[in-house]
């Protein structure tokens, strides 16, 4: 891998790095309350009429 500003440049930029996966996981869980109501529900299993 070549270096660019101290960061390695991947041969295939479509591949996700471990750091990117961790950061994306944090973004995906942003604002979630693990004790919050309705966390087990998604937009797919809630009726449209509610």
mmCIF entry with sequence, helices, sheets and N, C-alpha, C, O atoms, coordinates in Angstrom:
data_MODEL
# 
_entry.id   MODEL 
# 
_entity.id                         1 
_entity.type                       polymer 
_entity.pdbx_number_of_molecules   1 
# 
_entity_poly.entity_id                      1 
_entity_poly.type                           'polypeptide(L)' 
_entity_poly.nstd_linkage                   no 
_entity_poly.nstd_monomer                   no 
_entity_poly.pdbx_seq_one_letter_code       
;(UNK)(UNK)(UNK)(UNK)(UNK)(UNK)(UNK)(UNK)(UNK)(UNK)(UNK)(UNK)(UNK)(UNK)(UNK)(UNK)
(UNK)(UNK)(UNK)(UNK)(UNK)(UNK)(UNK)(UNK)(UNK)(UNK)(UNK)(UNK)(UNK)(UNK)(UNK)(UNK)
(UNK)(UNK)(UNK)(UNK)(UNK)(UNK)(UNK)(UNK)(UNK)(UNK)(UNK)(UNK)(UNK)(UNK)(UNK)(UNK)
(UNK)(UNK)
;
_entity_poly.pdbx_seq_one_letter_code_can   XXXXXXXXXXXXXXXXXXXXXXXXXXXXXXXXXXXXXXXXXXXXXXXXXX 
_entity_poly.pdbx_strand_id                 A 
# 
loop_
_entity_poly_seq.entity_id 
_entity_poly_seq.num 
_entity_poly_seq.mon_id 
_entity_poly_seq.hetero 
1 1  UNK n 
1 2  UNK n 
1 3  UNK n 
1 4  UNK n 
1 5  UNK n 
1 6  UNK n 
1 7  UNK n 
1 8  UNK n 
1 9  UNK n 
1 10 UNK n 
1 11 UNK n 
1 12 UNK n 
1 13 UNK n 
1 14 UNK n 
1 15 UNK n 
1 16 UNK n 
1 17 UNK n 
1 18 UNK n 
1 19 UNK n 
1 20 UNK n 
1 21 UNK n 
1 22 UNK n 
1 23 UNK n 
1 24 UNK n 
1 25 UNK n 
1 26 UNK n 
1 27 UNK n 
1 28 UNK n 
1 29 UNK n 
1 30 UNK n 
1 31 UNK n 
1 32 UNK n 
1 33 UNK n 
1 34 UNK n 
1 35 UNK n 
1 36 UNK n 
1 37 UNK n 
1 38 UNK n 
1 39 UNK n 
1 40 UNK n 
1 41 UNK n 
1 42 UNK n 
1 43 UNK n 
1 44 UNK n 
1 45 UNK n 
1 46 UNK n 
1 47 UNK n 
1 48 UNK n 
1 49 UNK n 
1 50 UNK n 
# 
_struct_asym.id          A 
_struct_asym.entity_id   1 
# 
_struct_conf.conf_type_id            HELX_P 
_struct_conf.id                      HELX_P1 
_struct_conf.pdbx_PDB_helix_id       AA1 
_struct_conf.beg_label_comp_id       UNK 
_struct_conf.beg_label_asym_id       A 
_struct_conf.beg_label_seq_id        18 
_struct_conf.pdbx_beg_PDB_ins_code   ? 
_struct_conf.end_label_comp_id       UNK 
_struct_conf.end_label_asym_id       A 
_struct_conf.end_label_seq_id        28 
_struct_conf.pdbx_end_PDB_ins_code   ? 
_struct_conf.beg_auth_comp_id        UNK 
_struct_conf.beg_auth_asym_id        A 
_struct_conf.beg_auth_seq_id         18 
_struct_conf.end_auth_comp_id        UNK 
_struct_conf.end_auth_asym_id        A 
_struct_conf.end_auth_seq_id         28 
_struct_conf.pdbx_PDB_helix_class    1 
_struct_conf.details                 ? 
_struct_conf.pdbx_PDB_helix_length   11 
# 
_struct_conf_type.id          HELX_P 
_struct_conf_type.criteria    ? 
_struct_conf_type.reference   ? 
# 
_struct_sheet.id               AA1 
_struct_sheet.type             ? 
_struct_sheet.number_strands   2 
_struct_sheet.details          ? 
# 
_struct_sheet_order.sheet_id     AA1 
_struct_sheet_order.range_id_1   1 
_struct_sheet_order.range_id_2   2 
_struct_sheet_order.offset       ? 
_struct_sheet_order.sense        anti-parallel 
# 
loop_
_struct_sheet_range.sheet_id 
_struct_sheet_range.id 
_struct_sheet_range.beg_label_comp_id 
_struct_sheet_range.beg_label_asym_id 
_struct_sheet_range.beg_label_seq_id 
_struct_sheet_range.pdbx_beg_PDB_ins_code 
_struct_sheet_range.end_label_comp_id 
_struct_sheet_range.end_label_asym_id 
_struct_sheet_range.end_label_seq_id 
_struct_sheet_range.pdbx_end_PDB_ins_code 
_struct_sheet_range.beg_auth_comp_id 
_struct_sheet_range.beg_auth_asym_id 
_struct_sheet_range.beg_auth_seq_id 
_struct_sheet_range.end_auth_comp_id 
_struct_sheet_range.end_auth_asym_id 
_struct_sheet_range.end_auth_seq_id 
AA1 1 UNK A 2 ? UNK A 4 ? UNK A 2 UNK A 4 
AA1 2 UNK A 7 ? UNK A 9 ? UNK A 7 UNK A 9 
# 
loop_
_atom_site.group_PDB 
_atom_site.id 
_atom_site.type_symbol 
_atom_site.label_atom_id 
_atom_site.label_alt_id 
_atom_site.label_comp_id 
_atom_site.label_asym_id 
_atom_site.label_entity_id 
_atom_site.label_seq_id 
_atom_site.pdbx_PDB_ins_code 
_atom_site.Cartn_x 
_atom_site.Cartn_y 
_atom_site.Cartn_z 
_atom_site.occupancy 
_atom_site.B_iso_or_equiv 
_atom_site.pdbx_formal_charge 
_atom_site.auth_seq_id 
_atom_site.auth_comp_id 
_atom_site.auth_asym_id 
_atom_site.auth_atom_id 
_atom_site.pdbx_PDB_model_num 
ATOM 1   N N  . UNK A 1 1  ? 0.832   -1.185 0.000  1.00 0.00 ? 1  UNK A N  1 
ATOM 2   C CA . UNK A 1 1  ? 0.000   0.000  0.000  1.00 0.00 ? 1  UNK A CA 1 
ATOM 3   C C  . UNK A 1 1  ? 0.875   1.246  0.000  1.00 0.00 ? 1  UNK A C  1 
ATOM 4   O O  . UNK A 1 1  ? 1.918   1.285  0.652  1.00 0.00 ? 1  UNK A O  1 
ATOM 5   N N  . UNK A 1 2  ? 0.455   2.227  -0.711 1.00 0.00 ? 2  UNK A N  1 
ATOM 6   C CA . UNK A 1 2  ? 1.146   3.513  -0.704 1.00 0.00 ? 2  UNK A CA 1 
ATOM 7   C C  . UNK A 1 2  ? 0.680   4.318  0.505  1.00 0.00 ? 2  UNK A C  1 
ATOM 8   O O  . UNK A 1 2  ? -0.336  4.006  1.126  1.00 0.00 ? 2  UNK A O  1 
ATOM 9   N N  . UNK A 1 3  ? 1.433   5.345  0.819  1.00 0.00 ? 3  UNK A N  1 
ATOM 10  C CA . UNK A 1 3  ? 1.070   6.219  1.932  1.00 0.00 ? 3  UNK A CA 1 
ATOM 11  C C  . UNK A 1 3  ? 0.585   7.559  1.395  1.00 0.00 ? 3  UNK A C  1 
ATOM 12  O O  . UNK A 1 3  ? 1.117   8.077  0.413  1.00 0.00 ? 3  UNK A O  1 
ATOM 13  N N  . UNK A 1 4  ? -0.415  8.105  2.042  1.00 0.00 ? 4  UNK A N  1 
ATOM 14  C CA . UNK A 1 4  ? -0.943  9.418  1.677  1.00 0.00 ? 4  UNK A CA 1 
ATOM 15  C C  . UNK A 1 4  ? -1.264  10.144 2.974  1.00 0.00 ? 4  UNK A C  1 
ATOM 16  O O  . UNK A 1 4  ? -2.252  9.839  3.643  1.00 0.00 ? 4  UNK A O  1 
ATOM 17  N N  . UNK A 1 5  ? -0.428  11.098 3.317  1.00 0.00 ? 5  UNK A N  1 
ATOM 18  C CA . UNK A 1 5  ? -0.664  11.847 4.551  1.00 0.00 ? 5  UNK A CA 1 
ATOM 19  C C  . UNK A 1 5  ? -0.590  10.972 5.792  1.00 0.00 ? 5  UNK A C  1 
ATOM 20  O O  . UNK A 1 5  ? -1.269  11.247 6.781  1.00 0.00 ? 5  UNK A O  1 
ATOM 21  N N  . UNK A 1 6  ? 0.228   9.916  5.757  1.00 0.00 ? 6  UNK A N  1 
ATOM 22  C CA . UNK A 1 6  ? 0.353   9.039  6.907  1.00 0.00 ? 6  UNK A CA 1 
ATOM 23  C C  . UNK A 1 6  ? -0.671  7.923  6.947  1.00 0.00 ? 6  UNK A C  1 
ATOM 24  O O  . UNK A 1 6  ? -0.572  7.028  7.786  1.00 0.00 ? 6  UNK A O  1 
ATOM 25  N N  . UNK A 1 7  ? -1.660  7.955  6.054  1.00 0.00 ? 7  UNK A N  1 
ATOM 26  C CA . UNK A 1 7  ? -2.687  6.914  6.017  1.00 0.00 ? 7  UNK A CA 1 
ATOM 27  C C  . UNK A 1 7  ? -2.417  5.986  4.847  1.00 0.00 ? 7  UNK A C  1 
ATOM 28  O O  . UNK A 1 7  ? -2.056  6.450  3.765  1.00 0.00 ? 7  UNK A O  1 
ATOM 29  N N  . UNK A 1 8  ? -2.583  4.689  5.040  1.00 0.00 ? 8  UNK A N  1 
ATOM 30  C CA . UNK A 1 8  ? -2.366  3.766  3.932  1.00 0.00 ? 8  UNK A CA 1 
ATOM 31  C C  . UNK A 1 8  ? -3.475  3.890  2.890  1.00 0.00 ? 8  UNK A C  1 
ATOM 32  O O  . UNK A 1 8  ? -4.641  4.077  3.237  1.00 0.00 ? 8  UNK A O  1 
ATOM 33  N N  . UNK A 1 9  ? -3.114  3.786  1.639  1.00 0.00 ? 9  UNK A N  1 
ATOM 34  C CA . UNK A 1 9  ? -4.089  3.802  0.549  1.00 0.00 ? 9  UNK A CA 1 
ATOM 35  C C  . UNK A 1 9  ? -4.342  2.351  0.157  1.00 0.00 ? 9  UNK A C  1 
ATOM 36  O O  . UNK A 1 9  ? -3.416  1.668  -0.280 1.00 0.00 ? 9  UNK A O  1 
ATOM 37  N N  . UNK A 1 10 ? -5.579  1.862  0.302  1.00 0.00 ? 10 UNK A N  1 
ATOM 38  C CA . UNK A 1 10 ? -5.855  0.468  -0.028 1.00 0.00 ? 10 UNK A CA 1 
ATOM 39  C C  . UNK A 1 10 ? -5.775  0.228  -1.531 1.00 0.00 ? 10 UNK A C  1 
ATOM 40  O O  . UNK A 1 10 ? -6.022  1.130  -2.332 1.00 0.00 ? 10 UNK A O  1 
ATOM 41  N N  . UNK A 1 11 ? -5.427  -1.002 -1.899 1.00 0.00 ? 11 UNK A N  1 
ATOM 42  C CA . UNK A 1 11 ? -5.390  -1.354 -3.320 1.00 0.00 ? 11 UNK A CA 1 
ATOM 43  C C  . UNK A 1 11 ? -6.797  -1.310 -3.911 1.00 0.00 ? 11 UNK A C  1 
ATOM 44  O O  . UNK A 1 11 ? -6.982  -0.895 -5.055 1.00 0.00 ? 11 UNK A O  1 
ATOM 45  N N  . UNK A 1 12 ? -7.781  -1.736 -3.133 1.00 0.00 ? 12 UNK A N  1 
ATOM 46  C CA . UNK A 1 12 ? -9.170  -1.724 -3.583 1.00 0.00 ? 12 UNK A CA 1 
ATOM 47  C C  . UNK A 1 12 ? -9.958  -0.824 -2.632 1.00 0.00 ? 12 UNK A C  1 
ATOM 48  O O  . UNK A 1 12 ? -10.272 -1.233 -1.514 1.00 0.00 ? 12 UNK A O  1 
ATOM 49  N N  . UNK A 1 13 ? -10.271 0.369  -3.055 1.00 0.00 ? 13 UNK A N  1 
ATOM 50  C CA . UNK A 1 13 ? -10.933 1.347  -2.190 1.00 0.00 ? 13 UNK A CA 1 
ATOM 51  C C  . UNK A 1 13 ? -12.367 0.957  -1.852 1.00 0.00 ? 13 UNK A C  1 
ATOM 52  O O  . UNK A 1 13 ? -12.992 1.593  -1.004 1.00 0.00 ? 13 UNK A O  1 
ATOM 53  N N  . UNK A 1 14 ? -12.899 -0.079 -2.501 1.00 0.00 ? 14 UNK A N  1 
ATOM 54  C CA . UNK A 1 14 ? -14.252 -0.530 -2.183 1.00 0.00 ? 14 UNK A CA 1 
ATOM 55  C C  . UNK A 1 14 ? -14.278 -1.363 -0.910 1.00 0.00 ? 14 UNK A C  1 
ATOM 56  O O  . UNK A 1 14 ? -15.345 -1.591 -0.341 1.00 0.00 ? 14 UNK A O  1 
ATOM 57  N N  . UNK A 1 15 ? -13.124 -1.817 -0.462 1.00 0.00 ? 15 UNK A N  1 
ATOM 58  C CA . UNK A 1 15 ? -13.041 -2.623 0.758  1.00 0.00 ? 15 UNK A CA 1 
ATOM 59  C C  . UNK A 1 15 ? -13.120 -1.706 1.974  1.00 0.00 ? 15 UNK A C  1 
ATOM 60  O O  . UNK A 1 15 ? -12.520 -0.631 1.994  1.00 0.00 ? 15 UNK A O  1 
ATOM 61  N N  . UNK A 1 16 ? -13.857 -2.137 2.974  1.00 0.00 ? 16 UNK A N  1 
ATOM 62  C CA . UNK A 1 16 ? -14.040 -1.357 4.193  1.00 0.00 ? 16 UNK A CA 1 
ATOM 63  C C  . UNK A 1 16 ? -12.937 -1.733 5.178  1.00 0.00 ? 16 UNK A C  1 
ATOM 64  O O  . UNK A 1 16 ? -12.620 -2.910 5.353  1.00 0.00 ? 16 UNK A O  1 
ATOM 65  N N  . UNK A 1 17 ? -12.362 -0.726 5.810  1.00 0.00 ? 17 UNK A N  1 
ATOM 66  C CA . UNK A 1 17 ? -11.344 -0.993 6.823  1.00 0.00 ? 17 UNK A CA 1 
ATOM 67  C C  . UNK A 1 17 ? -12.018 -1.243 8.169  1.00 0.00 ? 17 UNK A C  1 
ATOM 68  O O  . UNK A 1 17 ? -13.193 -0.926 8.356  1.00 0.00 ? 17 UNK A O  1 
ATOM 69  N N  . UNK A 1 18 ? -11.269 -1.810 9.093  1.00 0.00 ? 18 UNK A N  1 
ATOM 70  C CA . UNK A 1 18 ? -11.809 -2.091 10.419 1.00 0.00 ? 18 UNK A CA 1 
ATOM 71  C C  . UNK A 1 18 ? -12.240 -0.802 11.119 1.00 0.00 ? 18 UNK A C  1 
ATOM 72  O O  . UNK A 1 18 ? -13.272 -0.771 11.788 1.00 0.00 ? 18 UNK A O  1 
ATOM 73  N N  . UNK A 1 19 ? -11.456 0.248  10.965 1.00 0.00 ? 19 UNK A N  1 
ATOM 74  C CA . UNK A 1 19 ? -11.806 1.532  11.571 1.00 0.00 ? 19 UNK A CA 1 
ATOM 75  C C  . UNK A 1 19 ? -13.092 2.104  10.998 1.00 0.00 ? 19 UNK A C  1 
ATOM 76  O O  . UNK A 1 19 ? -13.894 2.695  11.722 1.00 0.00 ? 19 UNK A O  1 
ATOM 77  N N  . UNK A 1 20 ? -13.289 1.925  9.695  1.00 0.00 ? 20 UNK A N  1 
ATOM 78  C CA . UNK A 1 20 ? -14.513 2.417  9.066  1.00 0.00 ? 20 UNK A CA 1 
ATOM 79  C C  . UNK A 1 20 ? -15.722 1.633  9.560  1.00 0.00 ? 20 UNK A C  1 
ATOM 80  O O  . UNK A 1 20 ? -16.790 2.210  9.765  1.00 0.00 ? 20 UNK A O  1 
ATOM 81  N N  . UNK A 1 21 ? -15.566 0.316  9.753  1.00 0.00 ? 21 UNK A N  1 
ATOM 82  C CA . UNK A 1 21 ? -16.674 -0.496 10.252 1.00 0.00 ? 21 UNK A CA 1 
ATOM 83  C C  . UNK A 1 21 ? -17.079 -0.058 11.657 1.00 0.00 ? 21 UNK A C  1 
ATOM 84  O O  . UNK A 1 21 ? -18.267 0.046  11.963 1.00 0.00 ? 21 UNK A O  1 
ATOM 85  N N  . UNK A 1 22 ? -16.089 0.197  12.507 1.00 0.00 ? 22 UNK A N  1 
ATOM 86  C CA . UNK A 1 22 ? -16.383 0.642  13.869 1.00 0.00 ? 22 UNK A CA 1 
ATOM 87  C C  . UNK A 1 22 ? -17.087 1.993  13.859 1.00 0.00 ? 22 UNK A C  1 
ATOM 88  O O  . UNK A 1 22 ? -18.064 2.189  14.581 1.00 0.00 ? 22 UNK A O  1 
ATOM 89  N N  . UNK A 1 23 ? -16.601 2.915  13.055 1.00 0.00 ? 23 UNK A N  1 
ATOM 90  C CA . UNK A 1 23 ? -17.203 4.241  12.979 1.00 0.00 ? 23 UNK A CA 1 
ATOM 91  C C  . UNK A 1 23 ? -18.628 4.160  12.443 1.00 0.00 ? 23 UNK A C  1 
ATOM 92  O O  . UNK A 1 23 ? -19.514 4.850  12.947 1.00 0.00 ? 23 UNK A O  1 
ATOM 93  N N  . UNK A 1 24 ? -18.864 3.329  11.431 1.00 0.00 ? 24 UNK A N  1 
ATOM 94  C CA . UNK A 1 24 ? -20.208 3.177  10.885 1.00 0.00 ? 24 UNK A CA 1 
ATOM 95  C C  . UNK A 1 24 ? -21.143 2.587  11.930 1.00 0.00 ? 24 UNK A C  1 
ATOM 96  O O  . UNK A 1 24 ? -22.306 2.980  12.017 1.00 0.00 ? 24 UNK A O  1 
ATOM 97  N N  . UNK A 1 25 ? -20.644 1.648  12.722 1.00 0.00 ? 25 UNK A N  1 
ATOM 98  C CA . UNK A 1 25 ? -21.449 1.079  13.796 1.00 0.00 ? 25 UNK A CA 1 
ATOM 99  C C  . UNK A 1 25 ? -21.867 2.125  14.807 1.00 0.00 ? 25 UNK A C  1 
ATOM 100 O O  . UNK A 1 25 ? -22.997 2.109  15.296 1.00 0.00 ? 25 UNK A O  1 
ATOM 101 N N  . UNK A 1 26 ? -20.953 3.041  15.122 1.00 0.00 ? 26 UNK A N  1 
ATOM 102 C CA . UNK A 1 26 ? -21.292 4.128  16.037 1.00 0.00 ? 26 UNK A CA 1 
ATOM 103 C C  . UNK A 1 26 ? -22.355 5.040  15.434 1.00 0.00 ? 26 UNK A C  1 
ATOM 104 O O  . UNK A 1 26 ? -23.272 5.468  16.134 1.00 0.00 ? 26 UNK A O  1 
ATOM 105 N N  . UNK A 1 27 ? -22.242 5.338  14.154 1.00 0.00 ? 27 UNK A N  1 
ATOM 106 C CA . UNK A 1 27 ? -23.248 6.175  13.493 1.00 0.00 ? 27 UNK A CA 1 
ATOM 107 C C  . UNK A 1 27 ? -24.600 5.476  13.468 1.00 0.00 ? 27 UNK A C  1 
ATOM 108 O O  . UNK A 1 27 ? -25.632 6.113  13.680 1.00 0.00 ? 27 UNK A O  1 
ATOM 109 N N  . UNK A 1 28 ? -24.601 4.172  13.210 1.00 0.00 ? 28 UNK A N  1 
ATOM 110 C CA . UNK A 1 28 ? -25.852 3.424  13.139 1.00 0.00 ? 28 UNK A CA 1 
ATOM 111 C C  . UNK A 1 28 ? -26.572 3.394  14.482 1.00 0.00 ? 28 UNK A C  1 
ATOM 112 O O  . UNK A 1 28 ? -27.803 3.375  14.524 1.00 0.00 ? 28 UNK A O  1 
ATOM 113 N N  . UNK A 1 29 ? -25.821 3.389  15.574 1.00 0.00 ? 29 UNK A N  1 
ATOM 114 C CA . UNK A 1 29 ? -26.416 3.322  16.909 1.00 0.00 ? 29 UNK A CA 1 
ATOM 115 C C  . UNK A 1 29 ? -26.595 4.688  17.546 1.00 0.00 ? 29 UNK A C  1 
ATOM 116 O O  . UNK A 1 29 ? -27.019 4.769  18.699 1.00 0.00 ? 29 UNK A O  1 
ATOM 117 N N  . UNK A 1 30 ? -26.292 5.745  16.845 1.00 0.00 ? 30 UNK A N  1 
ATOM 118 C CA . UNK A 1 30 ? -26.377 7.098  17.399 1.00 0.00 ? 30 UNK A CA 1 
ATOM 119 C C  . UNK A 1 30 ? -27.816 7.409  17.813 1.00 0.00 ? 30 UNK A C  1 
ATOM 120 O O  . UNK A 1 30 ? -28.751 7.213  17.036 1.00 0.00 ? 30 UNK A O  1 
ATOM 121 N N  . UNK A 1 31 ? -27.980 7.884  19.015 1.00 0.00 ? 31 UNK A N  1 
ATOM 122 C CA . UNK A 1 31 ? -29.299 8.289  19.493 1.00 0.00 ? 31 UNK A CA 1 
ATOM 123 C C  . UNK A 1 31 ? -30.146 7.152  20.023 1.00 0.00 ? 31 UNK A C  1 
ATOM 124 O O  . UNK A 1 31 ? -31.258 7.395  20.491 1.00 0.00 ? 31 UNK A O  1 
ATOM 125 N N  . UNK A 1 32 ? -29.666 5.922  19.967 1.00 0.00 ? 32 UNK A N  1 
ATOM 126 C CA . UNK A 1 32 ? -30.450 4.804  20.473 1.00 0.00 ? 32 UNK A CA 1 
ATOM 127 C C  . UNK A 1 32 ? -30.379 4.760  21.989 1.00 0.00 ? 32 UNK A C  1 
ATOM 128 O O  . UNK A 1 32 ? -29.329 4.996  22.586 1.00 0.00 ? 32 UNK A O  1 
ATOM 129 N N  . UNK A 1 33 ? -31.490 4.461  22.583 1.00 0.00 ? 33 UNK A N  1 
ATOM 130 C CA . UNK A 1 33 ? -31.550 4.232  24.017 1.00 0.00 ? 33 UNK A CA 1 
ATOM 131 C C  . UNK A 1 33 ? -31.790 2.741  24.205 1.00 0.00 ? 33 UNK A C  1 
ATOM 132 O O  . UNK A 1 33 ? -32.874 2.254  23.881 1.00 0.00 ? 33 UNK A O  1 
ATOM 133 N N  . UNK A 1 34 ? -30.809 2.001  24.719 1.00 0.00 ? 34 UNK A N  1 
ATOM 134 C CA . UNK A 1 34 ? -30.979 0.552  24.837 1.00 0.00 ? 34 UNK A CA 1 
ATOM 135 C C  . UNK A 1 34 ? -32.161 0.161  25.714 1.00 0.00 ? 34 UNK A C  1 
ATOM 136 O O  . UNK A 1 34 ? -32.677 -0.950 25.590 1.00 0.00 ? 34 UNK A O  1 
ATOM 137 N N  . UNK A 1 35 ? -32.593 1.042  26.585 1.00 0.00 ? 35 UNK A N  1 
ATOM 138 C CA . UNK A 1 35 ? -33.739 0.765  27.450 1.00 0.00 ? 35 UNK A CA 1 
ATOM 139 C C  . UNK A 1 35 ? -35.016 1.400  26.892 1.00 0.00 ? 35 UNK A C  1 
ATOM 140 O O  . UNK A 1 35 ? -36.066 1.336  27.532 1.00 0.00 ? 35 UNK A O  1 
ATOM 141 N N  . UNK A 1 36 ? -34.938 2.003  25.726 1.00 0.00 ? 36 UNK A N  1 
ATOM 142 C CA . UNK A 1 36 ? -36.071 2.726  25.162 1.00 0.00 ? 36 UNK A CA 1 
ATOM 143 C C  . UNK A 1 36 ? -37.196 1.818  24.692 1.00 0.00 ? 36 UNK A C  1 
ATOM 144 O O  . UNK A 1 36 ? -36.962 0.672  24.309 1.00 0.00 ? 36 UNK A O  1 
ATOM 145 N N  . UNK A 1 37 ? -38.420 2.337  24.723 1.00 0.00 ? 37 UNK A N  1 
ATOM 146 C CA . UNK A 1 37 ? -39.567 1.557  24.263 1.00 0.00 ? 37 UNK A CA 1 
ATOM 147 C C  . UNK A 1 37 ? -39.565 1.409  22.744 1.00 0.00 ? 37 UNK A C  1 
ATOM 148 O O  . UNK A 1 37 ? -39.152 2.316  22.022 1.00 0.00 ? 37 UNK A O  1 
ATOM 149 N N  . UNK A 1 38 ? -40.024 0.276  22.281 1.00 0.00 ? 38 UNK A N  1 
ATOM 150 C CA . UNK A 1 38 ? -40.188 0.064  20.849 1.00 0.00 ? 38 UNK A CA 1 
ATOM 151 C C  . UNK A 1 38 ? -38.911 -0.224 20.093 1.00 0.00 ? 38 UNK A C  1 
ATOM 152 O O  . UNK A 1 38 ? -38.918 -0.227 18.862 1.00 0.00 ? 38 UNK A O  1 
ATOM 153 N N  . UNK A 1 39 ? -37.814 -0.465 20.792 1.00 0.00 ? 39 UNK A N  1 
ATOM 154 C CA . UNK A 1 39 ? -36.555 -0.710 20.099 1.00 0.00 ? 39 UNK A CA 1 
ATOM 155 C C  . UNK A 1 39 ? -36.591 -2.025 19.332 1.00 0.00 ? 39 UNK A C  1 
ATOM 156 O O  . UNK A 1 39 ? -35.847 -2.203 18.368 1.00 0.00 ? 39 UNK A O  1 
ATOM 157 N N  . UNK A 1 40 ? -37.456 -2.951 19.757 1.00 0.00 ? 40 UNK A N  1 
ATOM 158 C CA . UNK A 1 40 ? -37.568 -4.235 19.072 1.00 0.00 ? 40 UNK A CA 1 
ATOM 159 C C  . UNK A 1 40 ? -38.394 -4.115 17.790 1.00 0.00 ? 40 UNK A C  1 
ATOM 160 O O  . UNK A 1 40 ? -38.438 -5.054 16.994 1.00 0.00 ? 40 UNK A O  1 
ATOM 161 N N  . UNK A 1 41 ? -39.047 -2.972 17.584 1.00 0.00 ? 41 UNK A N  1 
ATOM 162 C CA . UNK A 1 41 ? -39.886 -2.778 16.409 1.00 0.00 ? 41 UNK A CA 1 
ATOM 163 C C  . UNK A 1 41 ? -39.129 -2.011 15.330 1.00 0.00 ? 41 UNK A C  1 
ATOM 164 O O  . UNK A 1 41 ? -38.235 -1.218 15.625 1.00 0.00 ? 41 UNK A O  1 
ATOM 165 N N  . UNK A 1 42 ? -39.499 -2.256 14.087 1.00 0.00 ? 42 UNK A N  1 
ATOM 166 C CA . UNK A 1 42 ? -38.923 -1.504 12.978 1.00 0.00 ? 42 UNK A CA 1 
ATOM 167 C C  . UNK A 1 42 ? -40.066 -0.990 12.113 1.00 0.00 ? 42 UNK A C  1 
ATOM 168 O O  . UNK A 1 42 ? -41.228 -1.322 12.346 1.00 0.00 ? 42 UNK A O  1 
ATOM 169 N N  . UNK A 1 43 ? -39.733 -0.185 11.120 1.00 0.00 ? 43 UNK A N  1 
ATOM 170 C CA . UNK A 1 43 ? -40.773 0.344  10.236 1.00 0.00 ? 43 UNK A CA 1 
ATOM 171 C C  . UNK A 1 43 ? -41.440 -0.772 9.443  1.00 0.00 ? 43 UNK A C  1 
ATOM 172 O O  . UNK A 1 43 ? -42.530 -0.581 8.903  1.00 0.00 ? 43 UNK A O  1 
ATOM 173 N N  . UNK A 1 44 ? -40.801 -1.929 9.366  1.00 0.00 ? 44 UNK A N  1 
ATOM 174 C CA . UNK A 1 44 ? -41.363 -3.036 8.591  1.00 0.00 ? 44 UNK A CA 1 
ATOM 175 C C  . UNK A 1 44 ? -42.436 -3.802 9.357  1.00 0.00 ? 44 UNK A C  1 
ATOM 176 O O  . UNK A 1 44 ? -43.297 -4.425 8.736  1.00 0.00 ? 44 UNK A O  1 
ATOM 177 N N  . UNK A 1 45 ? -42.408 -3.772 10.691 1.00 0.00 ? 45 UNK A N  1 
ATOM 178 C CA . UNK A 1 45 ? -43.398 -4.550 11.434 1.00 0.00 ? 45 UNK A CA 1 
ATOM 179 C C  . UNK A 1 45 ? -44.377 -3.674 12.212 1.00 0.00 ? 45 UNK A C  1 
ATOM 180 O O  . UNK A 1 45 ? -45.003 -4.143 13.163 1.00 0.00 ? 45 UNK A O  1 
ATOM 181 N N  . UNK A 1 46 ? -44.514 -2.424 11.825 1.00 0.00 ? 46 UNK A N  1 
ATOM 182 C CA . UNK A 1 46 ? -45.504 -1.529 12.418 1.00 0.00 ? 46 UNK A CA 1 
ATOM 183 C C  . UNK A 1 46 ? -46.540 -1.213 11.342 1.00 0.00 ? 46 UNK A C  1 
ATOM 184 O O  . UNK A 1 46 ? -46.198 -0.885 10.206 1.00 0.00 ? 46 UNK A O  1 
ATOM 185 N N  . UNK A 1 47 ? -47.807 -1.317 11.721 1.00 0.00 ? 47 UNK A N  1 
ATOM 186 C CA . UNK A 1 47 ? -48.880 -1.062 10.761 1.00 0.00 ? 47 UNK A CA 1 
ATOM 187 C C  . UNK A 1 47 ? -48.864 0.389  10.298 1.00 0.00 ? 47 UNK A C  1 
ATOM 188 O O  . UNK A 1 47 ? -48.535 1.290  11.070 1.00 0.00 ? 47 UNK A O  1 
ATOM 189 N N  . UNK A 1 48 ? -49.217 0.609  9.044  1.00 0.00 ? 48 UNK A N  1 
ATOM 190 C CA . UNK A 1 48 ? -49.241 1.957  8.487  1.00 0.00 ? 48 UNK A CA 1 
ATOM 191 C C  . UNK A 1 48 ? -50.310 2.834  9.134  1.00 0.00 ? 48 UNK A C  1 
ATOM 192 O O  . UNK A 1 48 ? -50.190 4.059  9.127  1.00 0.00 ? 48 UNK A O  1 
ATOM 193 N N  . UNK A 1 49 ? -51.357 2.218  9.695  1.00 0.00 ? 49 UNK A N  1 
ATOM 194 C CA . UNK A 1 49 ? -52.477 2.974  10.232 1.00 0.00 ? 49 UNK A CA 1 
ATOM 195 C C  . UNK A 1 49 ? -52.179 3.599  11.579 1.00 0.00 ? 49 UNK A C  1 
ATOM 196 O O  . UNK A 1 49 ? -52.983 4.392  12.070 1.00 0.00 ? 49 UNK A O  1 
ATOM 197 N N  . UNK A 1 50 ? -51.058 3.273  12.194 1.00 0.00 ? 50 UNK A N  1 
ATOM 198 C CA . UNK A 1 50 ? -50.795 3.793  13.541 1.00 0.00 ? 50 UNK A CA 1 
ATOM 199 C C  . UNK A 1 50 ? -50.315 5.214  13.494 1.00 0.00 ? 50 UNK A C  1 
ATOM 200 O O  . UNK A 1 50 ? -50.046 5.810  14.537 1.00 0.00 ? 50 UNK A O  1 
# 
